[in-house]
Amino acid sequence: MKQEHQADGGAPPERGRDVPVAPILILVGGFLGAGKTTTILQAARHLRSRDQRVAIITNDQAASLVDTEVARTVSDHVFEIPDGCFCCQYDQLDDVLAELTAVGPDVILAEAVGSCTDLVATVCQPLRQLSTGTVTLGPLSVVADGLRLRESVFGLAAMEPDIAYLHERQLAEADIILLNKIDLLTDEERTAVTENIVGRYPGATVLAVSASDGVGIDAWCNLQDSPGRFGERVLSLDYDRYAAAEASLGWVNLAGTVAFLGPDSSESWLRSVIELAGAFAGREGVEIAHLKVWLESERGSVRGNLVGRNRGPTVTVTGRDGAANGRLLVNARAAASPDRIREWIETAIARASTEASASVDLTEGTAFRPARPVPIHRLLPLVPVSQAPQDEETA
């Protein structure tokens, strides 16, 4: 990682001047399973309903993302940046942003890897100081899982210490914290969690949202082009703990094809795969950070999602009757051995396929732990330190 430094440069042109208006870039962070992708999809739909052109950038430690395929259902301009978080693939991100400006979107929604933090110093500030000014930075928005925060506030469960540290650091650098899944909280829980977040991060705007049904998304979209300098709160960050948190997670991406030998049962097959894999993990005391499955054919698509140990799967069918024979993608993240996670998924696929008379051919697969993050840049803000937002660990 390069040493912290300041580079010469200035802010991009202000919107509203008699020059071409750069698209607004909204970086979206947050831990695995918080609901970042669903939030972005809802925002894209809302912005398009206002006749705004939207582009989406997905990001992961590996390729073959379910998120990328889902994003293509709401935007014609979707780019995937694999093989490392935005900070470690900064040059590729900068190239994609330059390419997107030729398309002319009004808003670019960029979803960071769920195990990534330090976006202000490694992405926002380099874009502000080193880039050619192709985008205008909007507020760094971090999605927080209201159910996970409820467990913390009410002492129901505790994260592993390094994971908890990573989760807290993600929230600490946010301009906007999107408290998600409020539809699953009682009024008492929602009030307690909101007060806790507002008290811990007084410099951030906290918005209560339910990405699954779109509640609060309009309020977030209304803040995306608000005036101000965003992405200035550089974290005090222990990179050893950050690296340990990422390395504690197993990462599995699989790709292949599915053929149903009898009547199409793609929806029940996909649901069974997710439920079985979650059950295998639960028997060993492992919480699934997220499990996403995507099945697509010419008829349509079926996608499923599982987050946490005690939550059921969510399955969505798109198209005439959903997918029949088609392309399969599986993305799984959990605090377990990557090979063990892969075994759970492949066993689940085998059992579900026997029950549904389906034939599955897995043609691609990766199982690994993320490497230590090594950002290409780590920059301090150009504004005087006295004017920059303070991270609570150093203030």
Secondary structure as UniProt FT lines:
FT   TURN            15..16
FT   STRAND          24..29
FT   TURN            32..33
FT   HELIX           36..49
FT   TURN            50..51
FT   STRAND          54..59
FT   HELIX           66..71
FT   TURN            72..74
FT   STRAND          78..81
FT   TURN            86..89
FT   HELIX           90..103
FT   STRAND          107..111
FT   TURN            114..115
FT   HELIX           120..124
FT   HELIX           125..129
FT   STRAND          136..137
FT   STRAND          141..145
FT   HELIX           146..153
FT   TURN            154..155
FT   HELIX           161..172
FT   STRAND          176..180
FT   HELIX           182..184
FT   HELIX           187..200
FT   TURN            202..203
FT   STRAND          205..208
FT   TURN            211..214
FT   HELIX           217..223
FT   TURN            224..225
FT   HELIX           239..247
FT   STRAND          250..260
FT   HELIX           266..283
FT   TURN            284..285
FT   STRAND          288..297
FT   TURN            298..299
FT   STRAND          300..306
FT   STRAND          314..319
FT   STRAND          326..334
FT   HELIX           338..356
FT   STRAND          358..368
FT   HELIX           385..387
FT   TURN            392..394
//
